[in-house]
């Protein structure tokens, strides 16, 4: 009886590291485009590449020639179309490599930071300001940017770089304030800018009562890794936008919960 020997490839530490790094990069790319318009564009590219493979296998010369032109310039087209996403990915890599982020990971495994223990103290001024503006029906749009992209936000904003406080947020959104139109952008535990003009969502299935403030709040979460609080000027209702989706009429208990998670 003939014995059969199965030979398995030798797996080294660097092979495992290679797979882990590729998986990490793919995961980060997925996070960058998840819930944004870029996800639909990526699907469009994938459909074109798949269709090109099919027509090439079926020897459909005309379609192969046409789709082949798109495939030939695929890398250049990806860089042009996904310019913002590429910038955000490089920014993400830079921030992950920073000493501050490495310190955060170290403290995550060996003990919580003081900021984590006292997170409520960080979000309390925001919640208090939202309570006050809800009572007075003051329209507001507060954006929480995970990574502050200066090119994206500062082109149409007043740069502030100020400490977060209830009174400052209230004064910005007062109707007599020159900064009340537009959004406040909060990042790195600071009010980075105010009076920001943001891109509007292109969705057509939104409720009729949604005005420019709600559409801008949804639009910025589609285009960036950000979340947004929207306070309606007509009703005082609070809404929370994330990844292009909006949750309407949230309570302050829900607001505290989502801010603790996302901010």
Secondary structure, DSSP 4 states (H G I P E B T S, - for coil): -----PPPPPPPHHHHHHHHHHHHHHHHHHHHHTTSHHHHHHHHHHHHHHHHHHHHHTT-HHHHHHHHHHHHTHHHHHHHHTHHHHHHHHHHHHHHTSHHHHHHHHHHHH---HHHHTHHHHHHHHHHHHHHHHHTT--EEEEEESS--HHHHGGGSEEEEEE--HHHHHHHHSTTSTT-SSEEEEETTEEEEEEE--PPP--S-S-TT--HHHHHHHHHHHHSSEEEEEE-TTT--EEEEETTEEE-S--HHHHHHHHHHH-
